[in-house]
């Protein structure tokens, strides 16, 4: 019974695979954000040349 209640208080830091998944999600978000801003910059540069 004690171990069941001990698991309830676990955080993402105490579960390695969850922590790694969150880090990968953060990296994917940052990479996507940079790609979107780069695309917007390219479109803006193309529009100014028109």
CHARMM internal coordinates of N, CA and C (Angstrom, degrees):
IC EDIT
DIST 1 N 1 CA 1.4506
DIST 1 CA 1 C 1.5285
ANGL 1 N 1 CA 1 C 111.21
DIST 1 C 2 N 1.3228
ANGL 1 CA 1 C 2 N 116.29
DIHE 1 N 1 CA 1 C 2 N -36.43
DIST 2 N 2 CA 1.4540
ANGL 1 C 2 N 2 CA 120.25
DIHE 1 CA 1 C 2 N 2 CA -178.31
DIST 2 CA 2 C 1.5297
ANGL 2 N 2 CA 2 C 111.91
DIHE 1 C 2 N 2 CA 2 C -64.72
DIST 2 C 3 N 1.3322
ANGL 2 CA 2 C 3 N 117.55
DIHE 2 N 2 CA 2 C 3 N -39.87
DIST 3 N 3 CA 1.4615
ANGL 2 C 3 N 3 CA 119.77
DIHE 2 CA 2 C 3 N 3 CA -177.98
DIST 3 CA 3 C 1.5274
ANGL 3 N 3 CA 3 C 111.87
DIHE 2 C 3 N 3 CA 3 C -68.29
DIST 3 C 4 N 1.3255
ANGL 3 CA 3 C 4 N 117.12
DIHE 3 N 3 CA 3 C 4 N -30.08
DIST 4 N 4 CA 1.4611
ANGL 3 C 4 N 4 CA 119.77
DIHE 3 CA 3 C 4 N 4 CA 178.61
DIST 4 CA 4 C 1.5241
ANGL 4 N 4 CA 4 C 110.38
DIHE 3 C 4 N 4 CA 4 C -65.14
DIST 4 C 5 N 1.3348
ANGL 4 CA 4 C 5 N 116.55
DIHE 4 N 4 CA 4 C 5 N -43.19
DIST 5 N 5 CA 1.4559
ANGL 4 C 5 N 5 CA 119.41
DIHE 4 CA 4 C 5 N 5 CA 179.79
DIST 5 CA 5 C 1.5237
ANGL 5 N 5 CA 5 C 111.79
DIHE 4 C 5 N 5 CA 5 C -73.06
DIST 5 C 6 N 1.3151
ANGL 5 CA 5 C 6 N 117.33
DIHE 5 N 5 CA 5 C 6 N -26.71
DIST 6 N 6 CA 1.4620
ANGL 5 C 6 N 6 CA 120.35
DIHE 5 CA 5 C 6 N 6 CA 177.32
DIST 6 CA 6 C 1.5265
ANGL 6 N 6 CA 6 C 110.25
DIHE 5 C 6 N 6 CA 6 C -67.93
DIST 6 C 7 N 1.3140
ANGL 6 CA 6 C 7 N 117.77
DIHE 6 N 6 CA 6 C 7 N -31.67
DIST 7 N 7 CA 1.4654
ANGL 6 C 7 N 7 CA 120.76
DIHE 6 CA 6 C 7 N 7 CA -179.36
DIST 7 CA 7 C 1.5224
ANGL 7 N 7 CA 7 C 112.28
DIHE 6 C 7 N 7 CA 7 C -73.02
DIST 7 C 8 N 1.3224
ANGL 7 CA 7 C 8 N 116.98
DIHE 7 N 7 CA 7 C 8 N -25.75
DIST 8 N 8 CA 1.4627
ANGL 7 C 8 N 8 CA 119.73
DIHE 7 CA 7 C 8 N 8 CA -177.93
DIST 8 CA 8 C 1.5245
ANGL 8 N 8 CA 8 C 110.66
DIHE 7 C 8 N 8 CA 8 C -63.24
DIST 8 C 9 N 1.3350
ANGL 8 CA 8 C 9 N 117.85
DIHE 8 N 8 CA 8 C 9 N -34.34
DIST 9 N 9 CA 1.4558
ANGL 8 C 9 N 9 CA 121.66
DIHE 8 CA 8 C 9 N 9 CA -176.43
DIST 9 CA 9 C 1.5097
ANGL 9 N 9 CA 9 C 114.85
DIHE 8 C 9 N 9 CA 9 C -86.22
DIST 9 C 10 N 1.3299
ANGL 9 CA 9 C 10 N 119.16
DIHE 9 N 9 CA 9 C 10 N 5.39
DIST 10 N 10 CA 1.4607
ANGL 9 C 10 N 10 CA 120.33
DIHE 9 CA 9 C 10 N 10 CA -177.87
DIST 10 CA 10 C 1.5223
ANGL 10 N 10 CA 10 C 110.73
DIHE 9 C 10 N 10 CA 10 C -70.51
DIST 10 C 11 N 1.3122
ANGL 10 CA 10 C 11 N 114.86
DIHE 10 N 10 CA 10 C 11 N 143.25
DIST 11 N 11 CA 1.4667
ANGL 10 C 11 N 11 CA 120.44
DIHE 10 CA 10 C 11 N 11 CA 177.52
DIST 11 CA 11 C 1.5144
ANGL 11 N 11 CA 11 C 109.24
DIHE 10 C 11 N 11 CA 11 C -109.32
DIST 11 C 12 N 1.3264
ANGL 11 CA 11 C 12 N 116.11
DIHE 11 N 11 CA 11 C 12 N 178.24
DIST 12 N 12 CA 1.4661
ANGL 11 C 12 N 12 CA 120.10
DIHE 11 CA 11 C 12 N 12 CA 179.82
DIST 12 CA 12 C 1.5256
ANGL 12 N 12 CA 12 C 111.23
DIHE 11 C 12 N 12 CA 12 C -65.02
DIST 12 C 13 N 1.3356
ANGL 12 CA 12 C 13 N 117.51
DIHE 12 N 12 CA 12 C 13 N -27.86
DIST 13 N 13 CA 1.4652
ANGL 12 C 13 N 13 CA 120.22
DIHE 12 CA 12 C 13 N 13 CA 179.54
DIST 13 CA 13 C 1.5152
ANGL 13 N 13 CA 13 C 112.10
DIHE 12 C 13 N 13 CA 13 C -68.44
DIST 13 C 14 N 1.3326
ANGL 13 CA 13 C 14 N 116.98
DIHE 13 N 13 CA 13 C 14 N -27.99
DIST 14 N 14 CA 1.4597
ANGL 13 C 14 N 14 CA 119.44
DIHE 13 CA 13 C 14 N 14 CA -177.41
DIST 14 CA 14 C 1.5238
ANGL 14 N 14 CA 14 C 112.15
DIHE 13 C 14 N 14 CA 14 C -88.89
DIST 14 C 15 N 1.3296
ANGL 14 CA 14 C 15 N 117.74
DIHE 14 N 14 CA 14 C 15 N -5.31
DIST 15 N 15 CA 1.4644
ANGL 14 C 15 N 15 CA 121.77
DIHE 14 CA 14 C 15 N 15 CA 178.52
DIST 15 CA 15 C 1.5295
ANGL 15 N 15 CA 15 C 106.93
DIHE 14 C 15 N 15 CA 15 C -117.05
DIST 15 C 16 N 1.3383
ANGL 15 CA 15 C 16 N 118.47
DIHE 15 N 15 CA 15 C 16 N 102.21
DIST 16 N 16 CA 1.4795
ANGL 15 C 16 N 16 CA 120.68
DIHE 15 CA 15 C 16 N 16 CA -170.95
DIST 16 CA 16 C 1.5207
ANGL 16 N 16 CA 16 C 114.68
DIHE 15 C 16 N 16 CA 16 C -59.14
DIST 16 C 17 N 1.3408
ANGL 16 CA 16 C 17 N 118.69
DIHE 16 N 16 CA 16 C 17 N -41.64
DIST 17 N 17 CA 1.4648
ANGL 16 C 17 N 17 CA 118.35
DIHE 16 CA 16 C 17 N 17 CA -175.64
DIST 17 CA 17 C 1.5217
ANGL 17 N 17 CA 17 C 111.94
DIHE 16 C 17 N 17 CA 17 C -69.74
DIST 17 C 18 N 1.3238
ANGL 17 CA 17 C 18 N 117.79
DIHE 17 N 17 CA 17 C 18 N -31.77
DIST 18 N 18 CA 1.4681
ANGL 17 C 18 N 18 CA 120.26
DIHE 17 CA 17 C 18 N 18 CA 177.14
DIST 18 CA 18 C 1.5241
ANGL 18 N 18 CA 18 C 109.38
DIHE 17 C 18 N 18 CA 18 C -69.38
DIST 18 C 19 N 1.3271
ANGL 18 CA 18 C 19 N 116.18
DIHE 18 N 18 CA 18 C 19 N -41.75
DIST 19 N 19 CA 1.4618
ANGL 18 C 19 N 19 CA 120.50
DIHE 18 CA 18 C 19 N 19 CA 179.15
DIST 19 CA 19 C 1.5258
ANGL 19 N 19 CA 19 C 110.67
DIHE 18 C 19 N 19 CA 19 C -62.24
DIST 19 C 20 N 1.3319
ANGL 19 CA 19 C 20 N 117.18
DIHE 19 N 19 CA 19 C 20 N -40.11
DIST 20 N 20 CA 1.4654
ANGL 19 C 20 N 20 CA 121.15
DIHE 19 CA 19 C 20 N 20 CA 179.26
DIST 20 CA 20 C 1.5296
ANGL 20 N 20 CA 20 C 110.32
DIHE 19 C 20 N 20 CA 20 C -67.72
DIST 20 C 21 N 1.3292
ANGL 20 CA 20 C 21 N 117.46
DIHE 20 N 20 CA 20 C 21 N -39.10
DIST 21 N 21 CA 1.4659
ANGL 20 C 21 N 21 CA 120.46
DIHE 20 CA 20 C 21 N 21 CA 178.31
DIST 21 CA 21 C 1.5261
ANGL 21 N 21 CA 21 C 110.60
DIHE 20 C 21 N 21 CA 21 C -64.03
DIST 21 C 22 N 1.3254
ANGL 21 CA 21 C 22 N 117.03
DIHE 21 N 21 CA 21 C 22 N -39.75
DIST 22 N 22 CA 1.4594
ANGL 21 C 22 N 22 CA 119.86
DIHE 21 CA 21 C 22 N 22 CA 178.23
DIST 22 CA 22 C 1.5250
ANGL 22 N 22 CA 22 C 110.74
DIHE 21 C 22 N 22 CA 22 C -65.67
DIST 22 C 23 N 1.3176
ANGL 22 CA 22 C 23 N 117.46
DIHE 22 N 22 CA 22 C 23 N -38.42
DIST 23 N 23 CA 1.4639
ANGL 22 C 23 N 23 CA 120.56
DIHE 22 CA 22 C 23 N 23 CA 178.45
DIST 23 CA 23 C 1.5241
ANGL 23 N 23 CA 23 C 110.57
DIHE 22 C 23 N 23 CA 23 C -65.37
DIST 23 C 24 N 1.3204
ANGL 23 CA 23 C 24 N 117.19
DIHE 23 N 23 CA 23 C 24 N -40.90
DIST 24 N 24 CA 1.4638
ANGL 23 C 24 N 24 CA 120.21
DIHE 23 CA 23 C 24 N 24 CA 178.84
DIST 24 CA 24 C 1.5275
ANGL 24 N 24 CA 24 C 110.50
DIHE 23 C 24 N 24 CA 24 C -66.28
DIST 24 C 25 N 1.3206
ANGL 24 CA 24 C 25 N 117.26
DIHE 24 N 24 CA 24 C 25 N -38.04
DIST 25 N 25 CA 1.4617
ANGL 24 C 25 N 25 CA 120.52
DIHE 24 CA 24 C 25 N 25 CA 177.52
DIST 25 CA 25 C 1.5277
ANGL 25 N 25 CA 25 C 110.30
DIHE 24 C 25 N 25 CA 25 C -64.51
DIST 25 C 26 N 1.3360
ANGL 25 CA 25 C 26 N 116.94
DIHE 25 N 25 CA 25 C 26 N -39.60
DIST 26 N 26 CA 1.4634
ANGL 25 C 26 N 26 CA 120.16
DIHE 25 CA 25 C 26 N 26 CA 177.38
DIST 26 CA 26 C 1.5235
ANGL 26 N 26 CA 26 C 111.03
DIHE 25 C 26 N 26 CA 26 C -63.67
DIST 26 C 27 N 1.3247
ANGL 26 CA 26 C 27 N 116.80
DIHE 26 N 26 CA 26 C 27 N -43.41
DIST 27 N 27 CA 1.4668
ANGL 26 C 27 N 27 CA 120.06
DIHE 26 CA 26 C 27 N 27 CA 179.15
DIST 27 CA 27 C 1.5241
ANGL 27 N 27 CA 27 C 111.19
DIHE 26 C 27 N 27 CA 27 C -63.66
DIST 27 C 28 N 1.3246
ANGL 27 CA 27 C 28 N 116.97
DIHE 27 N 27 CA 27 C 28 N -40.41
DIST 28 N 28 CA 1.4638
ANGL 27 C 28 N 28 CA 120.38
DIHE 27 CA 27 C 28 N 28 CA 178.77
DIST 28 CA 28 C 1.5268
ANGL 28 N 28 CA 28 C 110.50
DIHE 27 C 28 N 28 CA 28 C -64.42
DIST 28 C 29 N 1.3251
ANGL 28 CA 28 C 29 N 117.03
DIHE 28 N 28 CA 28 C 29 N -39.58
DIST 29 N 29 CA 1.4625
ANGL 28 C 29 N 29 CA 120.99
DIHE 28 CA 28 C 29 N 29 CA 179.09
DIST 29 CA 29 C 1.5275
ANGL 29 N 29 CA 29 C 110.80
DIHE 28 C 29 N 29 CA 29 C -64.43
DIST 29 C 30 N 1.3274
ANGL 29 CA 29 C 30 N 116.80
DIHE 29 N 29 CA 29 C 30 N -44.65
DIST 30 N 30 CA 1.4648
ANGL 29 C 30 N 30 CA 120.74
DIHE 29 CA 29 C 30 N 30 CA -179.75
DIST 30 CA 30 C 1.5254
ANGL 30 N 30 CA 30 C 110.29
DIHE 29 C 30 N 30 CA 30 C -64.37
DIST 30 C 31 N 1.3310
ANGL 30 CA 30 C 31 N 117.14
DIHE 30 N 30 CA 30 C 31 N -43.79
DIST 31 N 31 CA 1.4657
ANGL 30 C 31 N 31 CA 120.68
DIHE 30 CA 30 C 31 N 31 CA 179.88
DIST 31 CA 31 C 1.5260
ANGL 31 N 31 CA 31 C 111.14
DIHE 30 C 31 N 31 CA 31 C -63.51
DIST 31 C 32 N 1.3224
ANGL 31 CA 31 C 32 N 117.10
DIHE 31 N 31 CA 31 C 32 N -41.57
DIST 32 N 32 CA 1.4640
ANGL 31 C 32 N 32 CA 121.03
DIHE 31 CA 31 C 32 N 32 CA 178.87
DIST 32 CA 32 C 1.5242
ANGL 32 N 32 CA 32 C 110.85
DIHE 31 C 32 N 32 CA 32 C -65.26
DIST 32 C 33 N 1.3249
ANGL 32 CA 32 C 33 N 116.70
DIHE 32 N 32 CA 32 C 33 N -41.84
DIST 33 N 33 CA 1.4614
ANGL 32 C 33 N 33 CA 120.56
DIHE 32 CA 32 C 33 N 33 CA 179.52
DIST 33 CA 33 C 1.5277
ANGL 33 N 33 CA 33 C 111.10
DIHE 32 C 33 N 33 CA 33 C -62.77
DIST 33 C 34 N 1.3271
ANGL 33 CA 33 C 34 N 116.69
DIHE 33 N 33 CA 33 C 34 N -43.78
DIST 34 N 34 CA 1.4676
ANGL 33 C 34 N 34 CA 120.24
DIHE 33 CA 33 C 34 N 34 CA 178.52
DIST 34 CA 34 C 1.5267
ANGL 34 N 34 CA 34 C 110.56
DIHE 33 C 34 N 34 CA 34 C -63.46
DIST 34 C 35 N 1.3263
ANGL 34 CA 34 C 35 N 117.12
DIHE 34 N 34 CA 34 C 35 N -41.16
DIST 35 N 35 CA 1.4622
ANGL 34 C 35 N 35 CA 120.85
DIHE 34 CA 34 C 35 N 35 CA 179.94
DIST 35 CA 35 C 1.5287
ANGL 35 N 35 CA 35 C 110.95
DIHE 34 C 35 N 35 CA 35 C -64.18
DIST 35 C 36 N 1.3162
ANGL 35 CA 35 C 36 N 117.43
DIHE 35 N 35 CA 35 C 36 N -40.39
DIST 36 N 36 CA 1.4713
ANGL 35 C 36 N 36 CA 120.71
DIHE 35 CA 35 C 36 N 36 CA 179.95
DIST 36 CA 36 C 1.5274
ANGL 36 N 36 CA 36 C 110.25
DIHE 35 C 36 N 36 CA 36 C -65.46
DIST 36 C 37 N 1.3342
ANGL 36 CA 36 C 37 N 116.63
DIHE 36 N 36 CA 36 C 37 N -44.32
DIST 37 N 37 CA 1.4658
ANGL 36 C 37 N 37 CA 118.82
DIHE 36 CA 36 C 37 N 37 CA 178.87
DIST 37 CA 37 C 1.5227
ANGL 37 N 37 CA 37 C 111.57
DIHE 36 C 37 N 37 CA 37 C -64.94
DIST 37 C 38 N 1.3225
ANGL 37 CA 37 C 38 N 117.92
DIHE 37 N 37 CA 37 C 38 N -37.02
DIST 38 N 38 CA 1.4684
ANGL 37 C 38 N 38 CA 120.72
DIHE 37 CA 37 C 38 N 38 CA 177.19
DIST 38 CA 38 C 1.5231
ANGL 38 N 38 CA 38 C 110.48
DIHE 37 C 38 N 38 CA 38 C -64.35
DIST 38 C 39 N 1.3238
ANGL 38 CA 38 C 39 N 116.77
DIHE 38 N 38 CA 38 C 39 N -40.97
DIST 39 N 39 CA 1.4595
ANGL 38 C 39 N 39 CA 120.80
DIHE 38 CA 38 C 39 N 39 CA 178.73
DIST 39 CA 39 C 1.5262
ANGL 39 N 39 CA 39 C 110.92
DIHE 38 C 39 N 39 CA 39 C -64.71
DIST 39 C 40 N 1.3152
ANGL 39 CA 39 C 40 N 117.13
DIHE 39 N 39 CA 39 C 40 N -42.93
DIST 40 N 40 CA 1.4661
ANGL 39 C 40 N 40 CA 120.82
DIHE 39 CA 39 C 40 N 40 CA 177.91
DIST 40 CA 40 C 1.5266
ANGL 40 N 40 CA 40 C 110.24
DIHE 39 C 40 N 40 CA 40 C -62.98
DIST 40 C 41 N 1.3296
ANGL 40 CA 40 C 41 N 117.67
DIHE 40 N 40 CA 40 C 41 N -39.25
DIST 41 N 41 CA 1.4666
ANGL 40 C 41 N 41 CA 120.77
DIHE 40 CA 40 C 41 N 41 CA 178.64
DIST 41 CA 41 C 1.5224
ANGL 41 N 41 CA 41 C 110.94
DIHE 40 C 41 N 41 CA 41 C -64.71
DIST 41 C 42 N 1.3309
ANGL 41 CA 41 C 42 N 117.24
DIHE 41 N 41 CA 41 C 42 N -40.92
DIST 42 N 42 CA 1.4645
ANGL 41 C 42 N 42 CA 120.17
DIHE 41 CA 41 C 42 N 42 CA 177.97
DIST 42 CA 42 C 1.5226
ANGL 42 N 42 CA 42 C 111.44
DIHE 41 C 42 N 42 CA 42 C -64.89
DIST 42 C 43 N 1.3142
ANGL 42 CA 42 C 43 N 117.04
DIHE 42 N 42 CA 42 C 43 N -41.10
DIST 43 N 43 CA 1.4688
ANGL 42 C 43 N 43 CA 120.72
DIHE 42 CA 42 C 43 N 43 CA 178.31
DIST 43 CA 43 C 1.5226
ANGL 43 N 43 CA 43 C 110.04
DIHE 42 C 43 N 43 CA 43 C -64.57
DIST 43 C 44 N 1.3320
ANGL 43 CA 43 C 44 N 117.02
DIHE 43 N 43 CA 43 C 44 N -42.78
DIST 44 N 44 CA 1.4653
ANGL 43 C 44 N 44 CA 120.58
DIHE 43 CA 43 C 44 N 44 CA 179.67
DIST 44 CA 44 C 1.5187
ANGL 44 N 44 CA 44 C 110.81
DIHE 43 C 44 N 44 CA 44 C -63.96
DIST 44 C 45 N 1.3169
ANGL 44 CA 44 C 45 N 117.46
DIHE 44 N 44 CA 44 C 45 N -39.46
DIST 45 N 45 CA 1.4680
ANGL 44 C 45 N 45 CA 120.79
DIHE 44 CA 44 C 45 N 45 CA 178.10
DIST 45 CA 45 C 1.5313
ANGL 45 N 45 CA 45 C 110.38
DIHE 44 C 45 N 45 CA 45 C -64.93
DIST 45 C 46 N 1.3214
ANGL 45 CA 45 C 46 N 116.62
DIHE 45 N 45 CA 45 C 46 N -39.44
DIST 46 N 46 CA 1.4609
ANGL 45 C 46 N 46 CA 120.40
DIHE 45 CA 45 C 46 N 46 CA 178.23
DIST 46 CA 46 C 1.5131
ANGL 46 N 46 CA 46 C 112.39
DIHE 45 C 46 N 46 CA 46 C -66.79
DIST 46 C 47 N 1.3208
ANGL 46 CA 46 C 47 N 116.70
DIHE 46 N 46 CA 46 C 47 N -37.56
DIST 47 N 47 CA 1.4631
ANGL 46 C 47 N 47 CA 120.72
DIHE 46 CA 46 C 47 N 47 CA -179.83
DIST 47 CA 47 C 1.5254
ANGL 47 N 47 CA 47 C 110.47
DIHE 46 C 47 N 47 CA 47 C -68.54
DIST 47 C 48 N 1.3200
ANGL 47 CA 47 C 48 N 117.44
DIHE 47 N 47 CA 47 C 48 N -37.31
DIST 48 N 48 CA 1.4721
ANGL 47 C 48 N 48 CA 119.11
DIHE 47 CA 47 C 48 N 48 CA -179.04
DIST 48 CA 48 C 1.5253
ANGL 48 N 48 CA 48 C 111.84
DIHE 47 C 48 N 48 CA 48 C -68.72
DIST 48 C 49 N 1.3221
ANGL 48 CA 48 C 49 N 118.16
DIHE 48 N 48 CA 48 C 49 N -23.00
DIST 49 N 49 CA 1.4701
ANGL 48 C 49 N 49 CA 121.24
DIHE 48 CA 48 C 49 N 49 CA 178.82
DIST 49 CA 49 C 1.5255
ANGL 49 N 49 CA 49 C 112.20
DIHE 48 C 49 N 49 CA 49 C -80.45
DIST 49 C 50 N 1.3250
ANGL 49 CA 49 C 50 N 117.83
DIHE 49 N 49 CA 49 C 50 N -12.69
DIST 50 N 50 CA 1.4712
ANGL 49 C 50 N 50 CA 120.21
DIHE 49 CA 49 C 50 N 50 CA -178.68
DIST 50 CA 50 C 1.5156
ANGL 50 N 50 CA 50 C 112.07
DIHE 49 C 50 N 50 CA 50 C -72.74
END
COOR INIT
IC SEED 1 N 1 CA 1 C
IC BUILD
